Amino acid sequence: MEFVAETIADLTPSVTLSITSEAKRLREEGVNVCSFGAGEPDYDTPQHIKNAAIEALQGGETKYTAVSGVMPLRKLISKKLREENHCNYEPEQISVNCGAKHSVFNAIMACCDAGDEVIIPAPYWTSYPEMVRAVGAEPVFVETKKENGWKITAEEFDAAMSGATKMIIINSPNNPTGAVYTREELEKLAAVAQSEDILILSDEIYEKIVYGEAEHASIASVSPEVRDLTITINGFSKAYAMTGWRIGYTAAPEPIAKAIDTLQSHSTSNVCSFAQYGAIAALTGDQTEVEDMVAEYDIRRQYMLGRLEAIPNVSVVEPQGAFYFLVDIEKMGIKSVNFAEKLLSHEKVAAVPGAAFGHDFSIRLSYATSLPVIKDGLDRFEAFCRKH
């Protein structure tokens, strides 16, 4: 008898697990490992956010809340989306979830059935395809081009559609490439989606981490008609260094928002009660620490860009957002998992294989780590590339 559901049994475990485990084992043995694997800020949560959660805890905010979150937080998210993102979602259209990852999964589960197709531009965040498969739907990958900055074009989107297409996932700023879509690019993608009533799942978790001339734009702001096709995903993990707090949110057309609320009522119920008051403080408090963090990331980004561009047989597209470089290693002639294993074994540098993101001739390097670690790690990485 098969005890595990087929949709779950067929999911692919993380290809990074063995490398992460080996890096941890080496560290426990006292080996100096330089890790570029971090998918979270290397900063602590700002103190005023912690204080707000502590005060709420001590004030008795320890009970169930409304499934979709306390209304003061939902009103603030609605206000934030209206004023910063130019997207009009009412508080009743907001659902606060257990991290943006949970938000994405809720949205896919609420909207997609077996047989539906979901278009996913590659390279992609590793969990999108498995979430789609978990609900019985089918991911349809569109290979983006380096010369287009790793961004799907409207023409590529249109060519990938079929009668079964239900949704497209747009992630800007992007993990793992750092690509940021311009408003004009989003308008063109929105026009294609609108022509066939395709839902847009817009994952904007890195929205505050952008550099230089790049500006974040929300696709739901293109028009009221596009907003009514868009599920906007965001949260507090990246901008406010709150990864462990697990607070994300969806802003969705009312029928989808109600479906997400029903789904969450039968799965997790509400997000941790007092953590929601920390999120309120994040939205209402001083944003200087966020700005300082992004400025420090930019220093690291520029340093890494100069170093990586000077290394033979690898290439990069300058990231405009998030805190990752996707390093093209195709000229090295080694696929990503093998490359990452050798890099860790020979030089004690941990990197995430591109296979995790649907691009097997690349690795992802995170600069959410200190500049001394980055310098040491890139010295080792360059030595490895020159030897091989």
HELIX and SHEET records of a PDB file:
HELIX    1   1 GLU A    6  ALA A    9  1                                   4    
HELIX    2   2 LEU A   17  GLU A   28  1                                  12    
HELIX    3   3 GLN A   47  GLN A   58  1                                  12    
HELIX    4   4 MET A   71  GLU A   84  1                                  14    
HELIX    5   5 PRO A   91  GLN A   93  5                                   3    
HELIX    6   6 ALA A  100  CYS A  111  1                                  12    
HELIX    7   7 SER A  127  ALA A  134  1                                   8    
HELIX    8   8 LYS A  146  ASN A  148  5                                   3    
HELIX    9   9 ALA A  154  ALA A  160  1                                   7    
HELIX   10  10 ARG A  183  SER A  195  1                                  13    
HELIX   11  11 ILE A  219  SER A  221  5                                   3    
HELIX   12  12 PRO A  224  ARG A  227  1                                   4    
HELIX   13  13 THR A  243  TRP A  245  5                                   3    
HELIX   14  14 GLU A  254  SER A  265  1                                  12    
HELIX   15  15 SER A  273  THR A  284  1                                  12    
HELIX   16  16 THR A  288  GLU A  309  1                                  22    
HELIX   17  17 GLU A  330  MET A  332  5                                   3    
HELIX   18  18 SER A  336  GLU A  347  1                                  12    
HELIX   19  19 GLY A  354  PHE A  357  5                                   4    
HELIX   20  20 LEU A  371  LYS A  387  1                                  17    
SHEET    1   A 2 CYS A  34  SER A  35  0                                        
SHEET    2   A 2 VAL A 349  ALA A 350  1                                        
SHEET    1   B 7 ILE A  94  ASN A  97  0                                        
SHEET    2   B 7 GLY A 248  ALA A 251 -1                                        
SHEET    3   B 7 THR A 230  GLY A 235 -1                                        
SHEET    4   B 7 LEU A 199  ASP A 203  1                                        
SHEET    5   B 7 THR A 165  ASN A 171  1                                        
SHEET    6   B 7 GLU A 117  ALA A 122  1                                        
SHEET    7   B 7 GLU A 138  GLU A 143  1                                        
SHEET    1   C 4 SER A 315  VAL A 316  0                                        
SHEET    2   C 4 TYR A 324  ASP A 328 -1                                        
SHEET    3   C 4 SER A 362  SER A 366 -1                                        
SHEET    4   C 4 VAL A 352  PRO A 353 -1                                        
END                                                                             
